[in-house]
Amino acid sequence: MAGAAARAGIPIIHLSTDYVFDGSKDAPYTEADPVAPLGVYGRSKLAGEETVAAANPDHIILRTAWVYSPVGKNFVKTMLRVGAGRDELGVVDDQRGNPTSAADIATGIVKVAGQVLSGAAPVKPGIYHMIAAGEASWADFAQYIFACSATLGGPVARVNRITSDEYPTPVRRPANSRLNSSKLAAAYDVELPHWQGSTRACVEQLVKTEGWNA
């Protein structure tokens, strides 16, 4: 697709992930930081970035993280579904990131694409980080989801904070998934809203429709 777009003289916007980093940095990652994916998924996403960049000089690669939505499989829906059947659950507290709404990502992409297509801003090829404002651990995120749900009459469960070692998964996750998005703001004046407001909107939609089981 990147090659076909290049042959037609069309820029391409490509989505990638925080999983290109190993999570060892103490601060939010910038686009200039070295990549070091921990697993197959991260390596495949990094390969995608490199392939797109090589195939189309007018590329905008957007890395995002911790994506959630009222549809599909994601953390918000999982917490509500599990919380509907349990009084308490353990959630990892030693991994941090930027919970980011898929709807906000879509809005941000439209803003970037609109500037490029209208000529308001030229294509500025490169990699950019597009994440919500603010950060949280998975346990913080879960606690806020249930706090929102409680005010709406939805599922509520007590969150017990645990370590990654207490919740082993087949895929290694970066301990630090925080991304710095100042480059995107400077280039295209695009900044996504704080994760808490968008999370509340997502939880409200799911509670109204009991959509956590969908």
trRosetta pair geometry for C-beta under 8 A, 3 or more apart (Angstrom, degrees):
i j d omega theta_ij theta_ji phi_ij phi_ji
1 4 5.7 -53 -144 37 31 110
1 5 6.2 32 156 -19 64 106
1 12 7.0 128 126 -128 93 138
2 5 5.8 -55 -149 37 29 112
2 6 6.4 32 152 -22 63 106
2 12 5.1 -118 -118 35 73 171
2 14 7.1 -9 -82 -64 116 131
2 51 6.9 147 34 128 147 81
2 52 4.4 -174 -86 -134 154 66
2 55 3.8 98 107 89 113 127
2 56 4.2 -126 179 -10 89 118
2 59 6.7 8 -144 -95 118 117
3 6 5.5 -53 -148 33 33 113
3 7 6.5 31 155 -18 65 103
3 55 4.2 -81 -65 -169 75 118
3 56 6.7 -138 -77 -54 31 88
4 7 5.8 -53 -149 35 32 110
4 8 6.5 19 154 -8 64 110
5 8 5.9 -67 -150 46 31 104
5 10 4.2 -94 -164 78 83 100
5 11 7.1 -35 157 103 125 10
5 12 4.6 118 83 -62 162 107
5 56 5.6 5 82 -106 105 144
5 58 8.0 -119 130 72 108 103
6 9 7.5 39 -177 -73 31 24
6 10 7.5 -96 -61 53 21 63
6 12 7.6 -51 -50 -15 75 118
6 55 6.0 -157 -10 147 141 71
6 56 3.9 -150 -64 -108 108 78
6 57 6.9 97 -128 15 116 70
6 58 7.1 158 -108 33 76 91
10 58 7.6 -157 121 83 28 133
11 56 7.3 126 -146 158 41 126
11 58 3.9 -97 -105 138 79 114
11 59 7.1 176 -164 -83 77 26
11 60 6.7 39 166 -5 118 100
11 116 5.8 -78 48 168 154 147
11 123 4.7 -169 -99 -102 142 139
12 52 6.4 -132 102 -164 134 109
12 56 5.0 69 17 90 122 164
12 58 6.9 114 15 97 67 78
12 59 5.4 -18 67 -114 92 73
12 60 7.3 -168 95 31 47 69
13 59 7.9 146 -93 -164 28 57
13 60 4.8 -21 -108 72 73 104
13 61 7.9 166 -160 -86 49 27
13 62 6.5 15 -175 -7 94 115
13 109 6.0 131 143 -150 155 102
13 112 6.7 120 -106 100 139 128
13 113 6.2 -79 -24 -74 146 101
14 48 6.9 -169 172 147 131 103
14 49 7.1 162 110 -107 133 56
14 52 4.5 -37 -33 -137 166 170
14 59 6.4 -12 7 -164 115 105
14 60 7.3 160 23 83 68 51
14 61 4.9 -23 70 -110 100 72
14 62 7.1 170 83 23 45 72
15 61 7.9 157 -96 -161 11 60
15 62 5.5 -31 -109 72 59 94
15 63 7.9 123 -169 -99 55 27
15 64 6.6 -30 -158 14 99 110
15 105 7.8 52 -118 174 128 133
16 20 6.5 12 159 -29 122 129
16 45 5.1 123 -152 174 86 107
16 46 7.8 82 -155 -81 130 39
16 48 6.5 175 -100 86 98 114
16 49 5.2 19 -86 -70 150 107
16 61 5.6 20 -4 177 123 102
16 62 6.8 163 27 83 75 41
16 63 4.6 -39 84 -95 95 73
16 64 7.7 138 76 16 47 63
16 127 7.6 -35 40 -139 141 106
17 20 6.4 137 80 -18 72 84
17 41 7.8 -35 73 144 159 101
17 42 7.1 -120 89 -112 119 67
17 45 4.8 -45 30 -167 108 167
17 63 6.0 -67 39 -150 5 83
17 64 6.8 -39 -108 63 48 56
17 65 6.7 104 -161 -90 65 65
18 21 6.1 -51 179 32 66 106
18 29 7.3 142 -141 39 87 138
18 63 6.3 115 -64 167 50 110
18 64 7.4 -68 -29 114 87 26
18 65 3.8 36 -21 -94 130 117
18 66 7.6 9 13 -19 142 75
18 97 6.6 167 65 -133 176 120
18 174 6.4 -118 138 39 103 142
18 177 4.2 71 143 -159 153 92
18 179 5.9 -123 -98 -49 104 115
19 37 5.9 45 144 -132 76 98
19 38 7.2 -95 -166 32 82 90
19 39 7.4 -55 -176 50 118 91
19 41 5.6 -30 145 109 159 101
19 42 3.6 -133 143 -91 94 92
19 45 5.9 95 73 33 106 145
19 173 7.9 -73 -107 -134 94 60
19 174 6.7 -167 -114 -14 50 113
19 177 7.9 -9 -65 -121 53 108
20 35 4.4 -44 158 -143 100 118
20 36 7.9 92 155 36 56 29
20 37 5.3 -53 -137 -70 38 97
20 42 5.4 166 -86 -167 34 93
20 45 5.9 -114 -63 97 92 110
20 46 4.7 125 -124 -76 103 96
20 49 7.1 13 -93 -5 149 146
20 63 6.9 -85 20 -120 124 135
21 25 7.2 -51 -178 10 131 114
21 29 5.2 -107 -78 -86 162 160
21 33 6.8 24 -108 109 120 127
21 35 6.2 -96 -81 -132 56 60
21 36 6.5 35 -151 48 41 72
21 37 7.4 21 9 -84 12 51
21 42 7.9 -123 31 -150 31 134
21 174 5.7 47 95 -108 86 155
21 176 7.6 -66 122 91 129 85
21 177 7.5 154 67 -119 117 52
22 36 4.1 -31 -28 95 115 106
22 37 7.0 -176 -71 -119 71 8
22 38 5.4 117 -125 -62 73 90
22 174 6.1 153 158 -111 22 99
23 38 7.4 -13 10 -41 107 131
23 95 7.6 -35 -152 -134 145 88
23 173 7.4 72 -48 136 157 54
23 174 2.6 167 -57 -168 119 84
23 175 4.2 132 151 36 126 61
23 176 4.4 147 -160 40 71 65
23 177 6.4 -24 -102 -58 102 59
24 36 7.8 -14 14 71 117 137
24 175 7.4 69 -83 43 38 110
24 176 7.1 -116 16 31 9 117
25 28 7.9 -23 112 104 124 6
25 29 5.9 123 53 -80 149 80
25 33 6.6 -40 -58 -149 156 148
25 176 5.7 -125 68 90 70 147
26 176 7.1 -146 -114 -82 18 162
27 178 7.5 -100 158 89 37 127
27 180 7.9 16 142 -51 95 120
28 135 7.7 -137 -80 -73 111 140
28 176 7.9 -149 -100 170 37 109
28 178 4.0 -91 -104 129 79 104
28 179 5.7 56 -172 151 101 5
28 180 4.2 125 116 -52 119 81
29 33 4.8 -102 -155 36 87 151
29 129 7.4 152 93 -85 87 149
29 176 7.5 134 -34 126 97 105
29 178 6.7 145 6 91 75 61
29 179 5.3 -36 61 -112 90 60
29 180 6.4 -149 85 8 35 87
30 33 5.3 123 57 -21 67 96
30 129 7.5 -117 -141 -9 38 136
30 180 4.7 -25 -86 55 71 128
30 182 7.9 -34 -118 42 101 99
30 183 7.1 108 -160 -27 91 121
31 63 7.8 165 -101 19 84 127
31 126 7.0 61 166 157 152 110
31 127 4.7 164 -149 95 116 100
31 128 6.5 -38 -76 -101 140 29
31 129 6.2 -147 -61 -24 88 95
31 180 8.0 -108 -15 74 68 94
31 183 5.5 -37 2 14 130 163
35 46 5.7 143 152 -118 149 129
37 41 7.6 -151 -173 83 127 57
37 42 2.7 176 -150 121 116 118
37 43 4.7 -168 83 -58 144 59
37 45 7.3 151 -100 52 143 95
37 46 5.5 -131 -27 -18 132 131
38 42 5.8 81 36 18 60 149
38 172 4.3 -107 144 93 135 119
38 173 7.6 -167 59 -93 150 6
38 174 6.5 -179 -13 -68 132 73
39 42 5.5 98 56 17 63 100
39 43 7.0 -121 111 -3 34 96
39 171 5.5 -152 64 -152 174 82
39 172 5.4 158 -43 42 117 90
40 43 5.7 -60 -145 40 30 110
40 44 6.2 31 157 -22 67 106
41 44 5.9 -57 -150 34 28 109
41 45 6.5 23 154 -15 64 106
41 171 6.4 20 5 -146 130 136
42 45 5.8 -56 -147 37 33 109
42 46 6.3 33 154 -19 66 105
43 46 5.6 -53 -146 37 33 112
43 47 6.3 36 153 -21 65 104
44 47 5.6 -51 -148 36 32 113
44 48 6.5 39 149 -23 62 102
45 48 5.4 -48 -152 31 35 117
45 49 6.7 42 149 -21 63 98
46 49 5.6 -47 -153 30 36 114
46 50 6.5 32 151 -15 66 105
47 50 5.7 -56 -148 39 34 110
47 51 6.1 35 154 -22 67 108
48 51 5.7 -55 -143 36 30 111
48 52 6.3 28 160 -17 65 107
49 52 6.1 -61 -150 37 26 107
49 53 6.2 22 157 -16 64 111
49 61 5.3 70 -134 -150 92 154
49 127 6.8 22 -157 -96 127 120
50 53 5.8 -56 -144 39 29 111
50 54 6.2 25 158 -16 64 110
51 54 6.0 -60 -147 39 27 107
51 55 6.1 17 159 -15 65 115
52 55 5.9 -65 -142 41 27 105
52 56 6.3 -36 180 35 66 103
52 59 5.3 131 142 -137 98 144
52 61 6.3 135 87 -84 137 109
53 56 7.5 -87 -132 59 16 65
53 59 5.3 -131 -101 58 53 155
53 61 6.8 -40 -63 -35 97 134
53 125 7.8 113 -136 177 84 111
55 59 8.0 90 67 -65 74 131
56 59 4.9 116 91 -61 98 97
57 125 6.1 -61 164 -90 60 158
58 123 4.5 16 -154 141 96 165
58 125 6.0 -115 -127 -79 31 106
59 125 5.4 60 51 -142 63 93
59 126 7.7 147 90 -5 81 17
60 112 6.4 -178 146 158 161 138
60 116 7.8 -127 -24 -58 144 151
60 123 6.8 -125 -47 -153 105 88
60 124 7.5 64 -97 68 101 64
60 125 7.0 -119 -70 -124 58 42
60 126 7.2 9 -121 57 55 51
60 128 6.6 -11 -172 12 87 118
61 126 7.1 -101 33 131 90 34
61 127 4.5 -31 75 -108 111 70
61 128 6.9 153 80 23 55 66
62 105 7.8 139 136 -158 139 100
62 108 7.8 146 -149 114 150 120
62 109 7.0 -115 3 -92 167 92
62 112 7.8 -171 -71 14 132 167
62 127 8.0 170 -77 -159 22 57
62 128 5.5 -22 -106 74 65 92
62 129 7.6 112 -161 -130 60 15
62 130 4.5 -3 -168 6 111 126
62 184 7.7 63 -123 -101 92 135
63 127 6.5 30 -17 -177 108 102
63 128 7.2 -170 22 92 76 40
63 129 5.1 -35 69 -108 98 66
63 130 7.0 151 69 25 43 71
63 179 6.3 -169 107 -127 110 154
64 67 6.0 62 123 -67 121 108
64 100 5.4 -125 -176 88 108 159
64 105 5.7 1 -104 -109 164 129
64 129 7.5 135 -85 -165 44 60
64 130 5.1 -39 -81 79 95 83
64 131 5.7 152 -142 -81 67 71
64 179 7.7 -127 -131 33 29 158
65 97 5.0 -131 142 -173 129 122
65 98 5.5 87 73 54 115 86
65 100 6.1 101 68 4 57 125
65 131 5.5 -2 35 -106 96 123
65 177 4.9 160 -162 156 142 114
65 178 7.9 -148 73 -103 164 20
65 179 5.8 159 -5 -7 132 121
66 75 7.1 -24 -165 8 83 142
66 97 4.5 145 -35 114 133 133
66 98 6.0 174 39 78 125 45
66 99 4.6 -88 128 -103 128 46
66 100 5.7 113 77 13 79 81
66 131 7.8 59 41 -143 96 111
66 141 7.6 -133 -175 -96 135 158
66 177 6.5 123 -37 111 104 142
67 74 6.6 -94 107 -125 66 131
67 100 5.5 -37 -96 79 60 92
67 101 7.7 67 -152 -169 65 8
67 102 5.4 71 -177 -71 106 83
67 105 6.9 -17 -123 -22 113 147
68 74 4.2 154 -124 146 66 139
68 75 5.6 -75 -89 48 118 85
68 76 4.3 90 -170 -6 138 114
68 77 7.6 174 -157 -7 97 81
68 99 6.3 -4 4 -170 122 96
68 100 7.4 146 20 74 75 42
68 101 6.4 -47 70 -106 79 50
68 102 6.8 -131 87 -16 29 90
68 199 7.3 41 75 -110 143 79
68 202 6.2 70 123 -178 111 171
69 72 5.7 42 68 41 119 108
69 74 5.9 110 31 5 69 154
69 76 7.8 172 39 43 22 127
69 101 6.9 107 -87 -162 64 64
69 102 3.9 -14 -73 22 117 131
69 103 6.8 132 -120 -27 90 81
69 202 6.8 -136 -147 -129 21 125
70 76 8.0 -56 -86 96 43 133
70 77 7.6 114 -150 -71 33 108
70 202 5.6 -159 -59 -151 80 78
70 205 4.7 -52 -96 103 143 131
70 206 5.5 -163 -130 -64 88 86
70 209 8.0 66 -172 46 125 133
70 211 5.8 24 -176 110 95 150
71 211 7.9 -62 -81 169 57 129
71 214 7.3 -56 -123 106 65 121
72 77 7.7 176 87 6 48 151
72 102 8.0 77 39 -34 135 162
73 77 6.8 -121 -139 70 37 132
73 78 7.3 51 -168 -56 76 102
74 77 5.5 86 59 19 72 102
74 78 6.9 -137 101 -8 33 97
75 78 5.6 -59 -143 38 30 113
75 79 6.2 31 161 -21 67 105
75 99 7.6 -102 67 -124 138 110
75 138 7.2 -127 -146 -142 142 93
75 141 6.6 14 135 130 141 137
75 142 7.7 -101 168 -76 108 80
75 145 8.0 -143 131 -55 90 153
76 79 6.1 -55 -151 33 27 109
76 80 6.7 19 156 -11 62 108
76 145 5.7 -175 -132 -119 74 132
76 199 6.7 -169 -101 -146 128 85
76 202 5.5 -2 164 125 169 132
76 203 6.5 -125 -168 -74 118 77
76 206 7.0 180 138 -18 109 157
77 80 6.0 -59 -148 41 32 107
77 81 6.1 30 156 -20 67 110
77 206 6.6 -159 -100 -124 74 146
77 211 7.4 -75 -118 119 106 81
77 212 4.9 168 -154 -139 69 69
77 214 7.9 -91 -145 55 134 75
78 81 5.8 -58 -144 39 29 110
78 82 6.1 20 162 -11 67 110
78 212 8.0 -167 -44 -165 11 101
79 82 6.1 -59 -141 43 26 103
79 83 5.7 25 160 -19 64 116
79 89 8.0 -166 -136 66 71 147
79 91 7.9 19 -108 -94 108 136
79 142 5.1 -173 -120 -130 138 85
79 145 4.8 71 99 99 150 155
79 146 7.0 -113 158 -52 120 86
79 157 7.8 -147 -177 40 80 119
80 83 5.6 -56 -136 43 26 113
80 84 6.4 38 158 -33 61 101
80 145 6.8 -115 -55 161 83 121
80 149 6.3 169 -110 -96 97 146
80 154 6.5 -36 -140 160 111 126
80 155 5.1 131 -159 48 65 127
80 203 7.2 164 -71 -133 130 83
80 206 5.8 156 24 133 175 139
80 207 7.5 -134 -140 -73 140 75
80 212 3.7 -127 99 -101 117 151
81 84 5.9 -49 -156 20 27 114
81 85 7.6 -3 156 3 56 105
81 155 7.8 171 -58 20 10 169
81 212 4.4 -165 -60 149 76 109
81 213 6.0 130 -113 -81 105 59
82 85 6.5 -80 -164 46 35 94
82 86 5.9 -22 163 24 76 120
82 89 5.7 51 136 -74 128 160
82 157 7.0 -54 113 -2 84 162
83 86 6.4 -81 -122 57 29 80
83 89 7.0 -99 -81 1 69 130
83 146 6.1 -173 -126 -100 157 106
83 149 7.2 102 105 86 152 166
83 155 3.9 125 106 142 102 119
83 156 6.2 -120 173 132 124 2
83 157 3.8 -135 -129 -9 87 114
84 155 4.0 -82 -73 -95 66 137
84 212 6.7 161 -24 84 132 140
86 89 5.6 85 101 -57 140 99
86 157 5.5 37 93 -120 82 136
87 157 6.0 144 164 -134 19 81
87 158 6.4 10 147 15 72 99
88 157 5.6 162 -99 178 25 92
88 158 4.0 -25 -105 64 94 97
88 159 7.4 -163 -154 -64 75 15
88 160 5.9 58 170 -23 113 106
89 142 7.7 -115 83 -178 111 148
89 157 5.4 35 4 138 98 142
89 158 7.7 153 20 78 54 55
89 159 6.7 -24 69 -114 74 54
89 160 6.9 -154 101 26 27 90
90 159 8.0 99 -127 -168 22 57
90 160 4.6 -44 -98 79 66 104
90 161 7.7 44 -152 157 70 2
90 162 4.2 31 -176 -16 113 136
90 166 6.7 -93 162 124 146 123
90 167 6.5 -173 116 -66 114 119
91 138 5.2 -144 169 121 99 98
91 139 4.3 146 99 -96 106 69
91 141 8.0 -140 166 62 142 84
91 142 4.4 -122 -105 9 173 157
91 143 7.9 -157 59 -36 148 77
91 159 5.2 -34 21 -156 124 102
91 160 7.1 135 17 67 69 51
91 161 6.7 -40 70 -107 75 47
91 162 6.7 142 62 27 24 91
92 95 5.3 22 130 19 125 107
92 137 7.1 -131 115 170 68 101
92 138 4.5 45 68 51 85 135
92 139 6.5 -140 87 -39 32 89
92 162 6.0 -56 -93 79 45 80
92 163 6.9 25 -137 175 77 16
92 164 5.4 50 -140 -82 125 62
92 166 7.9 173 -98 63 76 91
92 167 5.4 -112 -66 47 100 138
93 137 4.8 52 -153 144 52 151
93 138 6.9 -114 -80 56 35 79
93 139 3.9 -13 -88 4 86 139
93 140 7.6 101 -131 -24 80 76
93 161 3.8 25 -41 -163 146 103
93 162 6.5 135 4 49 94 31
93 163 7.1 -55 49 -84 82 43
94 137 7.0 26 -40 -139 13 129
94 163 5.2 18 3 -135 133 70
94 164 5.5 -96 69 -17 111 94
94 175 6.2 -37 139 -145 85 102
95 137 6.3 115 71 -149 49 79
95 138 5.7 31 68 -15 102 107
95 164 6.2 89 -39 -72 106 115
95 173 5.9 11 -126 114 153 120
95 174 7.2 117 -145 97 105 52
95 175 5.3 -119 -106 -141 69 44
95 176 7.6 -143 -151 -59 59 28
95 177 6.8 36 174 -4 95 106
96 135 5.7 41 173 166 106 116
96 136 6.8 -172 -145 100 76 24
96 137 5.1 -53 -90 -86 73 65
96 175 7.4 26 20 155 74 61
96 176 5.9 -3 59 -120 92 59
96 177 6.8 -165 96 37 47 74
96 178 5.8 -7 117 -42 99 106
97 131 8.0 -122 170 -153 83 142
97 135 6.6 -163 112 -149 17 87
97 136 7.2 -29 64 63 56 64
97 176 7.7 145 -75 -174 67 36
97 177 3.4 -8 -97 77 110 112
97 178 5.8 -158 -124 -66 39 54
97 179 8.0 25 -155 -5 78 82
98 131 3.8 71 96 164 146 129
98 132 5.2 177 166 56 99 76
98 133 7.8 -134 -151 144 117 2
98 134 6.8 129 -135 84 83 54
98 135 5.5 -59 -84 -101 69 70
98 136 7.8 108 -113 21 29 75
98 177 7.3 -131 14 112 69 91
98 178 6.0 97 -33 -128 93 61
98 179 6.1 -86 13 35 133 85
98 195 6.4 -170 -177 -55 65 133
99 132 6.2 -28 87 44 54 139
99 134 7.9 -29 43 96 84 101
99 136 5.9 -10 -10 41 110 122
99 141 5.2 137 -60 -118 140 123
99 195 4.2 103 73 -161 92 141
99 199 6.2 28 122 -71 139 120
100 104 6.5 -119 -174 71 76 120
100 105 6.2 73 150 -54 114 105
100 130 7.7 109 -158 123 151 71
100 131 5.0 -105 -73 -147 134 64
100 132 4.4 -175 -103 -14 69 97
100 192 6.7 34 -139 124 98 163
100 195 6.6 -77 -77 -103 41 103
100 198 7.9 10 -159 89 34 152
101 104 4.0 86 70 5 102 104
101 105 6.9 -163 96 -8 55 80
101 132 6.6 81 7 -71 78 127
101 192 7.7 180 43 -176 90 126
101 193 7.9 1 25 59 127 101
101 195 7.4 165 -25 -134 87 65
101 198 3.8 -112 -31 165 139 136
101 199 7.3 -143 -67 -62 103 50
101 201 7.6 19 -113 66 151 114
101 202 6.4 -162 -117 -50 107 125
102 105 5.5 -50 -150 34 37 115
102 106 6.4 40 151 -21 66 102
103 106 5.7 -51 -151 34 32 113
103 107 6.5 33 151 -18 64 104
103 198 7.1 -171 62 -154 106 113
103 202 8.0 -174 9 -78 122 98
104 107 5.5 -50 -147 36 35 113
104 108 6.3 37 152 -20 65 105
104 132 6.3 65 93 -86 158 94
104 192 4.6 83 159 -151 125 112
104 193 6.0 -122 -119 31 136 90
104 198 5.5 -45 -36 -112 130 153
105 108 5.6 -57 -150 37 31 112
105 109 6.3 33 153 -21 66 104
105 130 6.2 104 -128 127 82 123
105 192 7.3 -7 -73 -100 49 141
106 109 5.7 -52 -148 34 31 111
106 110 6.5 32 153 -19 64 104
107 110 5.8 -54 -151 35 31 112
107 111 6.6 33 151 -21 64 104
107 192 7.8 124 73 -116 107 85
108 111 5.6 -53 -151 33 34 113
108 112 6.5 30 154 -15 67 103
108 130 5.3 154 123 -161 153 128
108 184 7.9 19 -175 164 126 140
108 190 5.0 105 -149 177 90 128
108 192 5.6 -47 -61 -75 133 96
109 112 5.8 -55 -149 38 33 108
109 113 6.0 27 156 -14 68 110
109 130 7.8 65 -62 -179 73 171
110 113 5.8 -57 -139 44 28 108
110 114 5.9 35 158 -27 64 110
111 114 5.7 -52 -142 33 25 114
111 115 6.7 26 158 -18 59 103
111 188 6.8 123 123 151 98 116
111 189 8.0 -112 158 87 126 78
111 190 5.0 147 96 -102 134 115
112 115 6.1 -59 -157 32 29 108
112 116 6.6 22 152 -13 65 109
112 184 7.9 -60 -85 -160 125 101
112 188 5.0 2 -110 -170 81 163
112 190 5.9 -44 -60 -34 88 156
113 116 5.7 -60 -149 40 34 109
113 117 5.9 24 159 -14 71 112
114 117 6.1 -58 -137 42 27 104
114 118 5.9 15 166 -10 64 116
114 120 7.5 8 126 29 75 129
115 118 6.2 -64 -139 44 22 103
115 120 4.4 -90 -147 73 71 107
115 121 3.9 11 157 27 119 109
115 188 5.8 179 39 -146 157 96
116 119 7.9 30 173 -67 26 26
116 120 8.0 -59 -38 50 18 76
116 121 6.3 -49 -73 79 52 83
116 122 7.4 42 -124 180 73 19
116 123 5.5 55 -134 -76 118 74
119 122 8.0 11 -152 -79 53 57
121 124 7.4 -48 157 -17 106 105
121 187 7.6 109 178 158 141 70
121 188 6.0 161 99 -114 170 73
124 187 5.0 -135 65 -158 154 124
124 188 7.7 -150 31 -52 124 91
126 183 8.0 -96 114 157 132 135
128 181 7.4 58 170 -146 85 72
128 183 5.5 -147 -126 100 80 107
128 184 4.2 101 -178 -78 123 95
128 187 6.8 -108 -98 41 134 141
128 188 7.9 12 -134 12 167 120
129 179 4.0 -163 -164 160 138 123
129 180 6.1 99 55 75 151 43
129 181 4.6 -120 98 -93 94 68
129 183 6.8 89 25 43 85 106
129 184 6.3 -125 64 -18 52 120
130 181 6.2 92 -104 -129 27 123
130 184 5.7 121 -81 -97 75 170
130 190 7.2 -18 -120 118 104 123
130 192 6.6 96 -179 -29 76 125
131 179 4.8 129 -8 62 142 114
131 181 5.4 -153 38 -52 80 128
131 192 6.6 -131 117 42 24 136
132 192 4.8 -90 -103 111 50 123
132 193 6.4 -23 -143 83 92 52
132 194 6.4 77 170 -166 102 20
132 195 4.0 107 117 -70 147 81
132 198 6.4 -124 -115 30 139 140
133 191 6.8 39 -57 170 109 101
133 192 6.4 -168 -17 87 74 72
133 193 6.5 -83 22 157 106 25
133 194 4.4 -56 78 -90 105 60
133 195 6.9 -150 71 -17 52 71
134 194 4.7 62 -12 -151 128 86
134 195 4.9 -124 74 18 117 97
134 196 6.6 -20 81 -15 171 91
135 178 5.3 -5 -117 -108 136 115
135 195 8.0 96 -81 8 18 139
136 140 3.7 -141 -165 91 98 125
136 141 4.7 127 116 -56 138 80
136 144 7.2 -74 -129 1 156 135
136 195 6.8 -117 -4 82 121 148
137 140 4.6 104 47 3 72 101
137 141 7.0 -133 94 -4 40 87
137 161 7.9 48 107 -136 143 109
138 141 5.5 -54 -150 37 33 116
138 142 6.3 35 152 -20 66 105
139 142 5.7 -51 -145 36 32 111
139 143 6.2 34 156 -21 65 106
139 159 5.6 139 -159 159 83 127
139 161 4.5 39 -135 -110 165 86
139 162 7.7 154 -75 25 125 57
140 143 5.8 -57 -149 36 28 111
140 144 6.4 24 155 -16 64 107
141 144 6.0 -60 -152 37 28 107
141 145 6.5 32 151 -23 64 105
141 195 7.9 -55 -113 141 95 137
141 199 7.5 -152 -154 -116 80 151
142 145 5.6 -52 -149 31 33 115
142 146 6.5 24 157 -11 66 105
142 159 4.9 140 106 -110 117 135
143 146 6.1 -59 -151 40 30 105
143 147 6.3 34 150 -23 65 107
143 159 4.8 -103 -76 25 82 152
144 147 5.4 -50 -144 34 35 115
144 148 6.4 36 156 -17 66 102
144 196 6.2 -102 -171 -122 146 89
144 199 6.1 50 121 112 120 152
145 148 6.0 -58 -155 36 28 108
145 149 6.2 26 150 -18 64 111
145 199 6.4 -100 -87 175 72 119
145 203 5.8 171 -151 -88 70 130
146 149 5.3 -52 -140 40 36 115
146 150 6.2 47 156 -31 66 100
146 155 7.4 -75 -121 111 83 72
146 156 5.0 101 -169 -136 101 65
146 157 5.9 -115 -110 44 142 60
146 159 6.7 -171 15 -36 143 108
147 150 5.8 -47 -150 25 28 115
147 151 7.2 24 154 -14 58 102
148 151 6.2 -62 -161 34 33 106
148 152 6.7 11 151 -3 66 115
148 154 8.0 0 110 46 71 128
148 199 6.6 -169 -21 124 158 93
148 200 4.7 -160 -125 -116 135 72
148 203 4.2 99 111 76 131 158
148 204 7.2 -89 166 -49 115 74
149 152 5.8 -75 -152 48 34 103
149 154 3.6 -91 -165 78 92 113
149 155 5.6 -33 163 63 147 57
149 156 5.8 -177 98 -74 110 72
149 203 5.5 -110 -67 -175 75 125
149 207 5.8 165 -133 -78 76 129
150 153 8.0 54 -173 -59 27 19
150 154 7.2 -83 -55 56 24 73
150 156 4.7 59 -83 -90 92 131
152 203 6.9 165 18 132 148 99
152 204 5.9 -170 -97 -113 153 66
152 207 4.4 90 120 104 133 164
152 208 7.6 -75 179 -53 128 70
153 207 6.8 129 71 176 70 127
154 203 7.0 -157 45 174 160 96
154 206 7.4 66 -131 101 153 89
154 207 3.6 -91 -69 -118 130 117
155 207 8.0 -151 12 -107 71 93
155 212 7.2 -59 11 29 135 164
162 166 4.2 -105 175 79 116 138
162 167 5.8 104 105 -25 129 108
163 166 4.9 100 57 3 73 100
163 167 7.6 179 92 14 43 84
164 167 6.3 -80 -149 57 34 84
164 168 7.8 76 158 -89 67 46
164 173 7.3 -148 -131 58 127 102
164 175 7.1 -94 -28 -98 151 89
165 168 7.1 6 -158 -65 35 83
169 172 7.6 162 77 -80 94 27
169 173 6.8 35 57 -16 138 107
173 177 7.5 -41 171 -54 94 123
174 177 5.0 126 80 -71 115 78
180 183 7.5 80 116 -5 91 90
181 184 5.0 -39 -177 35 83 117
181 185 6.3 88 127 -23 84 98
181 191 6.9 130 114 -123 125 70
181 192 7.4 -37 143 18 172 96
182 185 5.4 -54 -149 38 41 115
182 186 6.2 39 155 -20 71 105
183 186 5.9 -57 -149 37 30 109
183 187 6.2 18 158 -13 66 112
184 187 6.0 -62 -140 42 28 104
184 188 6.0 -37 -177 40 67 103
184 190 5.4 -63 151 70 103 98
184 191 7.6 144 100 -81 102 54
185 188 7.6 -84 -124 60 13 63
185 189 6.4 36 -167 -123 55 27
185 190 6.4 -127 -96 63 49 45
185 191 4.9 30 -100 -67 110 97
192 198 8.0 -18 166 -35 103 151
193 197 5.5 -71 149 65 129 125
193 198 5.6 137 83 -41 116 108
194 197 5.5 84 72 8 89 101
194 198 7.4 -179 91 1 47 92
195 198 5.9 -70 -151 48 37 105
195 199 5.7 41 156 -27 74 110
196 199 5.6 -54 -143 35 29 113
196 200 6.4 32 158 -21 64 103
197 200 5.8 -52 -152 32 30 111
197 201 6.7 29 152 -17 63 104
198 201 5.6 -51 -150 35 36 113
198 202 6.5 38 151 -19 66 105
199 202 5.6 -56 -150 37 34 112
199 203 6.2 31 154 -17 68 106
200 203 5.8 -55 -145 39 31 109
200 204 6.2 36 155 -24 65 106
201 204 5.7 -51 -147 33 29 115
201 205 6.7 29 155 -17 62 104
202 205 6.0 -57 -154 35 31 109
202 206 6.4 24 153 -14 65 110
203 206 5.7 -60 -147 41 32 109
203 207 6.0 30 158 -19 69 108
204 207 6.0 -56 -142 37 26 107
204 208 6.3 28 159 -21 62 108
205 208 6.0 -56 -149 34 27 112
205 209 6.5 -6 164 9 63 113
205 211 6.8 -21 130 27 80 143
206 209 6.5 -77 -146 53 26 90
206 210 7.5 33 166 -141 61 9
206 211 4.4 -110 -134 59 64 99
206 212 5.2 69 178 -54 121 80
207 210 7.3 21 -159 -75 29 45
208 211 7.9 9 67 -8 66 105
209 214 7.8 -10 124 -24 116 135
210 213 6.5 -3 148 17 88 107
211 214 4.8 -35 -162 8 70 124
